[in-house]
């Protein structure tokens, strides 16, 4: 998987097929910064979660609820 294909405003889709976030930008090589949520907070997910990039969407390896539980507010854990 080529992380250079990840661009701003791409939908981030969970393993169940639903969108749970939108890409703000790639943060270095290892993290994706997500657009602010309804509370005005950015979140980060590791690029290791990405299983594929298809049809202009970032596909991740976990259900949306789990992803939102596991994401972080900084690009390092």
C-alpha positions, 0 to 999 in steps of 0.5 A: 500500500502506497501512503502517497495515495492518501490525500485530504478529504478522502473518506475513511471507511471501517471494516463494516463499510461505513465512513467514520472520518475524513482525512485532513492530511498525512502526518509523516509516514506513519499517521493520518490526521483526520478532520475535526470531529463535531467537538472540534477535535482532530484525531490520528490513526496509524497508517498500519490500520490501512488495508487498502485504498480503493475508489478514493477511500481509505479502508481500515482494518477495524469496525468504526466504533473500535477505530474511534475508541483506539484513535489518538489525539496526538500522532504518537501513542 
